[in-house]
Amino acid sequence: MQSIFTLLFGIMIGYVVLPATKMSQVPAKVDSDRAQFKTNPAWDSTSRNTASISRNANIRGNPNPNEHFVDQAVYRVPADEAVYSAPAKSITADFLTDKPKMKQDGNLEDTLETKNLEILRANFAIMGSQSLPTSATPIVMKTTKLPDSKRKKIMITGGAGFVGSHLVDKLMMEGQEVIVVDNFFTGQKRNIEHWLHHPNFSLIVHDVTEPIMLEVDQIYHLACPASPPHYQYNPVKTIKTSTMGTINMLGLAKRVHARMLLTSTSEIYGDPLEHPQKESYWGNVNTIGPRSCYDEGKRVAETMMYSYRNQNQVEVRVARIFNTFGPRMHPNDGRVVSNFIIQALQNKPITIYGNGEQTRSFQYVSDLVEGLYSLMNADYDLPVNLGNPDEYSVKEFAHYIKNITSSDSIISMLPKNEDDPSQRKPDISTAKAQLGWFPQVSVRDGLEHTIKYFQRVLDESGEIVPTGPGAAKPEA
Ligand SMILES: NC(=O)c1ccc[n+]([C@@H]2O[C@H](COP(=O)([O-])OP(=O)(O)OC[C@H]3O[C@@H](n4cnc5c(N)ncnc54)[C@H](O)[C@@H]3O)[C@@H](O)[C@H]2O)c1
């Protein structure tokens, strides 16, 4: 009796369990009707590399070109489908040196080959030497060719955003290798698409709250939504971005010995009791208000920067940025400049929250980019205010924009936002003394560029409904 059970058990193992185990090793994607499987002789179960080397060797043309290694199995495809192993069609002309064929009358021969050659040459000349004009950036920017020894690898987190994309332009034109790391929360591909083709430019879609391993010489750490409706939309994410994001970037900076610059903010001064604000002022911040996820996040980020400097000798730079405006601002960022311009251009009411007596100072984005660049490359490692000390009341500014745009908008007063600071004006004596930096672009000139930009955005999109003060997801 016992031997009958043993026999039945053996048959069951043989017919049911073993075939099932074998089937589970078959790669799911391979079509078993068209492919014949066998165990890969080159596969060493302890090393995936062996298989991938074999696969590459195979693709380049081994004696059996129809045989492709797919992880743990080899499959055969009919000869007419073996596209990977077909020898690459060689390019007959060296397009850099070969002369296009001339006709006897001196004109270029009108052959496909000659035309292709010309197109290749034109592409080659453009690809590595300039930006391509796009609707968001309709100008051409030339790039300098730096020798390898002088070219730095520079990472910009938040590089697809408003400020980051202008910094990308500066560094690309200088000839540096630029790596943008962005999760596209408030950033837009259109801000950087004019560089996507360039060999010096890379885009990595990544969230800085996760670590990243790269080899870089400098890190500009900008990733963080900057406008109140956007950073209040998901306050927990905002604080994670400032804290975990900054720790991750500092970890990277420490590992690869990169210098790192943090874009902090005038918001760390809160509703300031000192005016104008010097870097030595410690601020007046509500720790639990609607803006605290941003303000406190940036304050902790600053603390982390100096902890890594003191404990791990990371080279740090901290810029405290005041209100900045310019082309590529998010049309729905709900801030004073973008809202007023969009409302004025559409002859809609210009909305002021509060009595309009609160003051702001506005710097043009190219000034900020110069300041960030000078700070990164200077020897000074304490926080530096970057802003334009020209101070306007919000009401005065609304009238100013209404006049420049020749708008018929009315100015309408709405209730004040909670924790909205009553005055903001940078003391920029540190930036002047340490960096030789001060704003060059007048608010009037900056507004003209910005108005043109928003007019283009409006022409493309038809209508823009400005974002109010409440938390809102950025919409393209
Ligand atoms: N613009 C200003 O007036 C101003 C003022 C003070 C400080 N700043 C600081 O300057 C920096 C840039 O501001 P901006 O005006 O260009 O803002 P922005 O919102 O246009 O750009 C921020 C960029 O960071 C990206 N980002 C956000 N969270 C991320 C995450 N978790 N991982 C990866 N990428 C992420 C966004 O997609 C966007 O591209 C911010 O750090 C901001 O705090 C700006």
The ligand as a Gaussian input file, in Angstrom:
#p B3LYP/6-31G(d) Opt

LIG

0 1
 N       10.595000      83.446000      -7.577000
 C       10.732000      84.080000      -6.447000
 O       10.285000      85.227000      -6.304000
 C       11.447000      83.422000      -5.296000
 C       11.587000      84.127000      -4.099000
 C       12.236000      83.514000      -3.055000
 C       12.784000      82.268000      -3.189000
 N       12.658000      81.602000      -4.355000
 C       13.210000      80.244000      -4.429000
 O       13.805000      80.027000      -5.697000
 C       13.571000      78.691000      -6.126000
 C       12.949000      78.688000      -7.506000
 O       11.729000      79.410000      -7.468000
 P       10.834000      79.625000      -8.769000
 O       10.191000      80.942000      -8.648000
 O       11.619000      79.308000      -9.965000
 O        9.722000      78.535000      -8.513000
 P        9.095000      77.478000      -9.504000
 O        7.924000      76.903000      -8.800000
 O        8.884000      78.079000     -10.845000
 O       10.257000      76.409000      -9.629000
 C       10.459000      75.372000      -8.704000
 C       10.888000      74.141000      -9.470000
 O       11.123000      73.087000      -8.541000
 C       10.465000      71.903000      -9.020000
 N       10.143000      71.072000      -7.858000
 C        9.282000      71.338000      -6.860000
 N        9.264000      70.337000      -5.961000
 C       10.173000      69.413000      -6.414000
 C       10.610000      68.150000      -5.946000
 N       10.126000      67.624000      -4.811000
 N       11.524000      67.464000      -6.670000
 C       12.013000      67.982000      -7.825000
 N       11.633000      69.174000      -8.315000
 C       10.723000      69.879000      -7.615000
 C        9.245000      72.418000      -9.746000
 O        8.698000      71.500000     -10.643000
 C        9.808000      73.652000     -10.438000
 O       10.398000      73.324000     -11.654000
 C       12.715000      78.036000      -5.060000
 O       13.553000      77.300000      -4.201000
 C       12.112000      79.199000      -4.327000
 O       11.847000      78.876000      -2.980000
 C       11.998000      82.148000      -5.413000

